[in-house]
Amino acid sequence: MFSTHPPHPRQLCLSAGELLTLTPTRPTTLHLKSGALWVTQTGDDRDHFLRAGQTMQLVPGRLTVFQAEHGGAQASLAPGVDKGSRLRPWKRLPKLWPAGLQFST
């Protein structure tokens, strides 16, 4: 099994037309260093076409297919940020103020 979360980013090098499939187990950031890459994920009805310098967040648990376009592509996969798992500060407010706290004017 291909792990998308080693301690350091995983480097990918695809030849023109080469396909790679994987299913990330955690949020993963794909950064295209050179070339052009077609990316699609199950559950996403859009195709993504990345050019050098562009980044895409891969959703965990979704089969992901990459294909290098003409000239090939070099990319890196690194652990991404799961924005959904972090509580926004205002959602924590009830926990910060004790129940029954009263304000006076």
N, C-alpha and C positions, 0 to 999 in steps of 0.2 A: 504494500500500500504506500502511496506517495503522501508523505506528510507535508502539509503546507505551513507548518509552524516549527521549523528548526530554530535554534538560538539566533541564527543570522539569516538574512534573506536568501532564498533559494534562487539560483540563476537559471534562466531558461534560454536556450538557443535553438530556434526552429528554422529549418531550411524552407525555401519557398514551397508552398503547398502542403507542408507537413502539418499533421493534426496531433493534438494532445488533448486528452480528456482527464478530468479529475473532479472530485467532490470535496471541497474544503470542509473541514470539521469545525472551523472557527471563522470569524470574520477575517478576510484576507485582502490585502492591498496588492493589486497588480500594477506595476509601473513599467511602461514600455520605454526601453532605453534607445532602441533603434529599429528602423523598419516600420512595417505596418502589420496589424494583427486584427483578425476578425474574432469576436468573442460572443458566445451566446450561453445562456443559462436556462435550465428548466424553470418554469414559473415566470419567466420574463419573455413577453412576446416581441421584444425588440432585439435586433442584432446590433452589436456595438462594433464600430470600426475605429481602432485606436491608431494614432500616429506617434512617432517618437516624442517623448516628453509627457505624454498623457498618462493619467492614472485612472483606475477603476476599482471600485469596491466589490469584492465577490461575496455573495451571500452564502453562509454556511448551509450545508445539507443539500445544495442544488448541484446537479451534474453540470459541469462547465466544460465547454468545448472551445479550443483555441485553434486557429489556423493561420499560419504565416502567409502573407500575401507575397507578391513578387519581390525578390531580393532577400526574403527571410526576415527574421525578427529576433531581437534580444530583449529579454524582460527579466524582472525580478518579482518574486512573490514573498511577501512579508506579512507577519501578523498585523491585522488591521484593528480598528477601534469599533467595538460594538456599541454604537450610540444608543441603542435601545435599552441597554443594561444599566446605564447610569441614570440615576434619578436627577431630575432638574431641581435646583435649590428650592423653588417654590412648592414642589411636591413634598418636601421634607418639613415644611413649616409646622404642620400639626404636631409633629414629633418633637419639635424644638420648644413649643409652648405647652406647658402642662395643662391637662384638662381642668376646667373650672377657673382658669385664670380670668380675673375681671379687671377691667380698666376703669379708672375714674377720671372725671373731667374737672 
